[in-house]
Every structure is written in C-alpha cells, then in structure tokens.
C-alpha cells in the first residue's frame, strides 16, 4: 500500500510539472496486481525468497529461490534501467536492491515497522537514504546520517476527512459506540489475534471492534 501511495504522488507531480515518468514494480504483486495496473504500473515479476530469522525447512528451498531471483533481477533491472529504486523491503526486495547497486542506481529504502526487517538490516548499506516511519529506527543504525524519519506514505483516498458517525455507519458499526481497531503484522500478529479472540465477548457490549486478522 505505501508503494501505491508513493506512485500516486509521483504521477501527480509528473502531471503538474508536465513531465514524463515511468514507474515499474519489481517483485511478486500477490493480490495487488490490479491495483498496480490501474495506476499504469507494469509488473516485472521477481521470485520471492523470504529471510526467516528462525528454523524452518523452507529456508533451504529459499536459498535456491534467492539466487534465481537474483538472476531475474539483474536481467529485468538491466532492461528497464531506472533512475532510482524505491524499496519497501519484503520477499524478493533484496535481490532487486543488489542488482540496482551493481548498476549504480540510487536506492531509497523505506521501513514501515518500528523494528527494521531482516531485509532492511542487510540492505541498508547499499542505500543512499533509509527512511523510517518511527524514530526507533535510528537506534538500529547509530551514526548513520542517511537514516531519516518521515512517517508512512498514505493514499489520499483513506485520508479524506469525514465525520466520525459517517465513517462508523459506512463500515457497519454502531455510530454511538467507540471503535477499537486491532491490527498487527509479522511477529506480533499472533499475540494480537489471540487477545482479540479471547476477549471478544467481554468487550463487544461497550465497543465496536474492528480486527484486521494477520498472521506470520
């Protein structure tokens, strides 16, 4: 989603300045393929090789997938040859970053979490700028002036100001009750999921609960 937000701002800037730009997504779009295509963003699919910081037999398979994704990245980045690479990390990102580094393409990395991912910790050395959503990111890269706290890119469609009652009604909540939104990702998601499921009946009489079910 942050990639889509950044692309929207780039298209807006290009239209205002009457400049021609080209944007391409490198990676596995998963269920967001249509979101990229309607924004005029072609996709160069790169195999996803996940870096897991725990024992998992899939790590052995992903070693081979990583080298395959590296081959894909060197070839597909060469064909497109961008002026800059903006990375949000995740499976498949490291090989693209390494390819861009090889071709001397400036790399900008953005980290949305308070704790940098394994990909960010490995690839930040190859970046021209490392941006973070939380100030805690600086604790992991002490002394690096290229680390900047900028917040999270957000799509305009979800920042449109509306009244609280209108928003609650739109999502089917009781407009007279406060809404508590639970969301998690990566390592913390299972704990949040368990908490919500265990306490659902306890709180639903006084709150409207919105739970974004996530899993590792």
C-alpha positions in Angstrom: 0.0 0.0 0.0 2.8 2.5 0.7 4.2 1.8 -2.8 0.8 2.7 -4.3 0.7 5.9 -2.2 4.2 6.9 -3.5 3.3 6.1 -7.1 0.2 8.3 -6.9 2.3 11.2 -5.7 4.8 10.7 -8.5 2.1 10.7 -11.1 0.6 13.8 -9.6 4.0 15.5 -9.7 4.6 14.5 -13.3 1.2 15.8 -14.3 1.7 19.2 -12.5 5.2 19.6 -14.0 4.2 18.2 -17.4 7.0 15.7 -17.2 7.0 12.1 -18.5 7.9 9.4 -16.0 7.9 5.6 -16.0 7.2 3.5 -12.9 7.6 -0.3 -12.8 7.1 -2.7 -9.9 9.7 -5.4 -9.4 8.5 -8.3 -7.2 5.5 -10.5 -6.6 2.3 -8.4 -6.6 0.3 -11.2 -4.9 -3.3 -10.0 -4.7 -2.4 -6.4 -5.6 -1.8 -6.9 -9.3 -4.9 -5.0 -10.4 -4.0 -2.1 -8.1 -0.7 -1.6 -9.9 -2.2 -2.0 -13.3 -5.0 0.6 -12.9 -2.3 3.0 -11.8 -0.4 2.4 -15.1 2.4 0.5 -13.4 3.7 -2.6 -15.3 4.9 -5.5 -13.3 8.3 -7.3 -13.6 7.7 -10.4 -11.5 10.6 -11.5 -9.2 10.7 -14.7 -7.3 10.1 -14.2 -3.5 12.8 -15.5 -1.3 12.0 -14.9 2.4 14.6 -14.3 5.0 13.4 -16.1 8.1 15.1 -15.5 11.5 14.0 -18.9 12.8 14.5 -22.5 11.9 12.3 -23.6 9.0 12.9 -26.2 6.3 11.6 -23.7 3.8 14.8 -21.7 4.4 16.7 -24.4 2.4 14.4 -24.0 -0.6 14.6 -20.2 -0.4 18.3 -20.3 -0.8 17.9 -21.6 -4.3 15.0 -19.2 -4.9 17.1 -16.3 -3.8 19.8 -17.0 -6.4 17.1 -17.4 -9.1 15.5 -14.1 -8.0 19.0 -12.5 -8.2 19.4 -13.7 -11.8 15.9 -12.4 -12.6 16.7 -9.0 -11.0 20.0 -8.4 -12.9 18.3 -9.1 -16.2 15.0 -7.3 -15.7 16.6 -4.2 -14.0 19.0 -4.0 -16.9 16.2 -4.0 -19.4 14.3 -1.2 -17.5 17.4 0.6 -16.1 15.6 3.0 -13.7 17.0 6.3 -12.4 16.1 5.4 -8.8 14.9 2.3 -6.9 12.4 2.8 -4.0 12.2 -0.3 -1.9 9.7 -1.3 0.8 11.5 -4.5 1.7 9.9 -7.9 1.9 10.5 -11.1 0.0 12.2 -10.5 -3.3 13.4 -7.0 -2.5 17.0 -7.8 -1.6 17.9 -9.2 -5.0 16.5 -6.1 -6.7 18.4 -3.9 -4.4 21.6 -5.8 -5.1 21.0 -5.5 -8.8 20.4 -1.8 -8.6 23.6 -1.4 -6.5 25.6 -3.2 -9.2 24.3 -0.9 -11.9 24.9 2.2 -9.7 21.2 3.0 -9.4 20.5 5.1 -6.3 18.4 3.1 -3.7 15.9 4.5 -1.3 14.7 2.1 1.4 11.5 2.8 3.5 10.8 0.8 6.7 7.3 0.9 8.0 7.8 -1.0 11.2 9.3 0.2 14.5 11.8 -2.7 14.3 13.6 -3.0 10.9 13.1 -6.2 8.9 15.9 -8.6 8.1 15.9 -7.3 4.5 16.4 -3.7 5.7 19.2 -4.6 8.1 21.1 -6.4 5.3 20.4 -3.9 2.5 20.7 -0.5 4.2 24.4 -0.4 3.4 23.6 -0.2 -0.2 21.1 2.6 0.1 21.5 6.3 -0.5 18.7 7.1 2.0 17.0 4.9 4.6 13.6 6.3 5.6 11.5 5.1 8.6 8.0 5.6 9.9 9.1 5.5 13.6 12.0 7.3 15.3 13.1 4.0 16.8 14.7 3.0 13.5 17.6 5.3 14.3 18.5 3.0 17.3 19.3 0.2 14.8 21.6 2.3 12.6 23.5 4.6 15.1 25.7 7.2 13.5 24.2 6.9 10.0 23.1 10.3 8.8 21.3 8.9 5.9 18.6 7.5 8.2 15.5 9.8 8.1 12.2 9.6 10.0 9.4 10.6 7.5 6.3 8.7 8.6 4.3 6.3 6.4 3.2 7.1 2.8 -0.6 7.1 2.9 -3.0 7.0 0.0 -5.2 10.1 -0.3 -8.4 8.1 -0.6 -8.1 6.9 3.1 -7.1 10.3 4.4 -10.2 12.1 3.2 -11.7 13.9 6.2 -15.2 12.6 7.1 -17.3 12.8 10.3 -16.9 10.0 12.8 -20.6 9.0 12.6 -20.4 8.8 8.8 -17.3 6.7 8.9 -18.8 4.3 11.5 -22.0 3.9 9.5 -20.1 3.3 6.3 -18.3 0.3 7.9 -21.5 -1.0 9.6 -20.6 -0.1 13.2 -22.9 1.4 15.8 -22.4 5.1 15.5 -23.0 5.5 19.2 -20.1 3.2 20.3 -16.4 3.9 20.2 -14.5 1.8 17.7 -11.3 0.0 18.7 -9.2 -1.2 15.8 -6.8 -4.1 16.3 -4.1 -4.8 13.7 -0.7 -6.5 13.7 1.8 -7.9 11.4 4.9 -10.2 11.4 6.0 -11.4 14.8 3.4 -9.6 16.9 0.3 -10.6 15.0 -0.4 -13.9 16.7 -0.5 -12.4 20.1 -2.9 -9.7 19.0 -5.1 -12.3 17.2 -5.3 -14.4 20.4 -6.1 -11.4 22.6 -9.0 -10.3 20.4 -10.5 -13.7 20.1 -10.3 -14.5 23.8 -11.8 -11.1 24.9 -14.3 -10.6 22.1 -17.4 -11.2 24.1 -16.1 -9.2 27.0 -15.7 -6.0 25.1 -18.2 -6.1 22.3 -21.0 -4.8 24.5 -19.2 -1.4 25.1 -17.1 -1.2 22.0 -17.3 -1.8 18.3 -14.3 -4.0 17.4 -12.5 -3.9 14.1 -10.0 -6.7 13.8 -7.5 -7.0 10.9 -6.6 -10.7 11.2 -2.9 -11.0 10.4 -0.5 -13.9 10.6 3.2 -14.6 10.3 
